[in-house]
Amino acid sequence: MHEGHRRRLYEKLKNGDNLFEHEILEMLLFNAYPRKNTNPVAHELLNRFPSIAEVLSASYEELITVPGVGEQVALYLMCVGQCIEKGNDARSFTVFESRGDIYNFVKVRMRGLLCEKLELYFLDKNGKLTRICRFTSGESDKVSVQPEEVIKLISVSHPYGMIAAHNHTGGSSRPSVSDDDFTKQCQIICSMNNVRLYDHVIYASDEDIYSYFDSGKLDEIEREYSIHKLIRHGK
């Protein structure tokens, strides 16, 4: 019986249906109770705390007072709460209102890195950061991502705009040929998906940051590598 109920909840989530708070909490507890009906515990938690947010921010001492919640479940819920809190740190209050905001954000993200890392920042139409995607090869002097992966990320996140950023560990932010090629790929992908490519920023140090936008290079790439221009050339 429990397996059938779990499958129904999974289907609702998969189909994008709206879930009640207790259903969301039930699903969250599936991992904590692999073979147990989680509905009663979910209701007990919501009877004690007014919302899921309150459940996930509750202390250990508060959680174990709830019927059905033992040490392991309390620690599990606290861990989930901390994951959400950490995940929101960079995104929730980040709105890019100026070029300086972008560069300061990149400085914080890239400062002190020993290997090259690439990040894609997805934005909504108001410039609010909605998602960060990071890629690394584990090597000190190169990092790359396949175009198919960028396309997939855009297709599931539906951003309004995108910023690419990566670091150079070799002492100069001067873009390489592969950096130019990647920027062109990003422009083509964004143009195909009606996404605005705002910039590609290269960080070498706090005093040495290269911006494709500020250099004027992004404007050239945008003109040459928009999907409409490429279609016209292909005819």
C-alpha positions in Angstrom: 0.0 0.0 0.0 2.8 2.4 0.9 4.6 1.7 -2.3 1.5 2.6 -4.4 1.1 5.9 -2.4 4.7 6.8 -2.9 4.5 6.2 -6.6 1.5 8.5 -6.9 3.3 11.2 -5.1 6.4 10.8 -7.3 4.1 11.0 -10.4 2.5 14.2 -9.1 6.0 15.7 -8.6 7.2 14.5 -12.0 4.2 16.0 -13.8 4.7 19.4 -12.1 1.4 19.1 -10.1 1.1 21.3 -7.0 1.8 19.3 -3.9 0.4 20.0 -0.4 2.9 20.8 2.3 2.3 17.6 4.0 2.9 15.7 0.7 6.2 17.4 0.2 7.3 16.6 3.7 6.1 13.0 3.2 8.3 12.7 0.2 11.3 14.2 2.0 10.9 11.6 4.7 10.9 8.7 2.3 14.7 8.4 2.7 14.4 8.5 6.5 11.7 5.9 6.6 12.3 3.5 3.7 9.5 1.1 4.6 7.2 3.2 6.7 4.1 5.3 6.0 5.5 8.8 6.4 2.1 10.6 6.3 1.5 10.5 10.1 4.9 11.8 10.9 4.6 14.6 8.3 1.3 15.7 9.9 2.8 15.5 13.4 5.6 17.8 12.3 3.2 20.3 10.7 1.0 20.2 13.7 4.0 21.3 15.8 5.6 23.7 13.3 3.5 26.1 11.1 5.4 25.4 7.8 8.0 23.2 6.2 10.4 26.2 6.5 9.9 26.0 10.3 10.4 22.3 10.3 13.7 22.5 8.5 15.0 25.4 10.7 14.0 23.7 14.0 16.6 22.7 16.5 17.4 19.1 17.4 15.8 19.5 20.8 12.6 20.8 19.2 12.4 18.0 16.6 12.8 15.0 18.9 9.8 16.2 20.9 7.6 15.4 17.9 5.9 11.9 18.0 7.6 9.6 15.6 10.8 11.7 15.2 13.9 10.0 16.6 17.5 11.1 16.6 18.3 10.0 13.1 15.3 11.6 11.6 15.9 14.9 13.5 19.5 15.0 12.2 18.3 14.2 8.7 15.9 17.1 8.7 18.5 19.4 10.2 20.9 18.4 7.4 18.3 19.1 4.7 17.7 22.5 6.3 21.4 23.4 6.3 21.7 22.3 2.6 18.8 24.7 1.7 20.3 27.5 3.8 23.8 27.1 2.1 22.2 26.8 -1.3 20.3 30.0 -0.8 23.4 32.0 0.4 24.7 32.9 -3.0 21.4 33.1 -4.9 18.6 34.5 -2.9 19.8 38.1 -2.5 22.0 38.4 -5.5 20.7 40.9 -8.1 23.1 42.2 -10.7 22.2 45.9 -11.2 25.6 47.0 -12.6 28.8 45.8 -14.2 30.5 46.3 -10.8 28.0 43.9 -9.2 29.0 41.2 -11.7 32.7 41.7 -11.2 32.5 41.7 -7.4 30.5 38.5 -7.5 33.0 36.8 -9.7 35.8 38.0 -7.4 34.2 36.3 -4.5 33.5 33.1 -6.4 36.9 32.8 -8.1 39.4 34.2 -5.6 42.0 31.7 -4.3 41.1 28.9 -6.7 44.1 26.7 -7.6 42.4 25.0 -10.6 40.5 26.5 -13.5 36.8 26.4 -12.9 34.0 27.6 -15.2 30.6 28.9 -13.9 27.4 29.8 -15.7 25.1 32.2 -13.9 21.5 32.1 -14.9 19.4 35.3 -14.4 15.8 36.2 -14.5 14.6 39.3 -16.4 15.2 41.5 -13.3 18.9 40.5 -13.1 18.3 38.2 -10.1 20.6 35.1 -10.0 18.5 32.0 -10.2 21.1 29.2 -10.7 24.8 28.6 -10.6 26.4 25.8 -12.6 30.0 25.0 -12.0 32.4 22.9 -14.1 35.9 21.7 -13.3 38.4 19.3 -14.9 40.6 19.0 -11.8 43.5 20.4 -13.9 45.2 23.7 -13.1 45.2 25.2 -16.5 42.1 24.2 -18.4 38.4 23.6 -18.0 35.7 22.9 -20.6 32.0 22.0 -21.0 30.3 20.3 -23.9 27.7 22.5 -25.8 25.1 19.8 -25.3 25.4 20.2 -21.5 24.9 23.9 -21.7 21.9 23.4 -23.9 20.4 20.9 -21.5 20.9 23.2 -18.5 19.2 26.1 -20.3 16.3 23.9 -21.5 15.5 22.9 -17.9 16.2 26.2 -16.2 14.7 28.6 -18.7 16.8 31.6 -17.8 16.2 35.1 -19.3 20.0 35.7 -19.4 23.3 34.1 -18.8 26.8 35.1 -17.7 29.8 32.9 -18.1 32.8 33.2 -15.8 36.0 31.3 -15.4 39.4 31.9 -13.8 43.0 31.8 -15.2 45.6 30.4 -12.9 48.5 31.5 -15.2 48.7 35.1 -14.1 46.8 36.9 -16.9 43.1 37.3 -17.7 43.9 37.7 -21.4 41.5 35.5 -23.3 42.8 32.5 -25.3 41.6 31.2 -28.7 39.6 28.5 -26.8 38.0 31.2 -24.6 36.9 33.0 -27.7 35.6 29.8 -29.2 33.6 29.0 -26.0 32.1 32.5 -26.0 31.0 32.1 -29.6 29.4 28.7 -28.7 27.6 30.3 -25.8 26.3 33.1 -28.0 25.0 30.6 -30.6 23.4 28.4 -27.9 21.8 31.5 -26.2 20.6 32.9 -29.5 19.0 29.5 -30.4 17.1 29.4 -27.0 16.1 33.1 -26.8 18.5 33.7 -23.9 20.6 36.9 -23.6 24.3 36.4 -23.1 25.3 39.3 -20.9 29.0 38.6 -20.5 31.9 36.2 -20.3 34.2 37.3 -17.5 37.8 35.9 -17.0 39.3 36.3 -13.5 43.1 36.2 -12.9 43.2 38.4 -9.8 41.1 41.1 -8.1 43.1 43.6 -10.1 43.1 41.7 -13.4 39.6 40.8 -14.7 38.7 40.6 -18.4 35.2 41.3 -19.7 34.1 40.4 -23.2 31.3 43.0 -22.8 33.6 45.8 -21.7 36.2 45.0 -24.3 33.6 45.3 -27.1 34.3 41.7 -28.2 31.0 40.4 -27.0 29.2 42.9 -29.3 31.2 41.6 -32.3 30.5 38.0 -31.4 26.8 38.7 -30.9 26.6 40.3 -34.4 28.4 37.4 -36.1 27.1 34.5 -34.2 23.4 35.1 -33.7 21.2 32.3 -35.0 19.6 34.6 -37.5 23.0 35.6 -39.0 24.1 32.0 -39.2 20.9 31.0 -40.9 21.3 33.8 -43.5 24.9 32.7 -44.2 23.8 29.1 -44.6 21.3 29.8 -47.3 
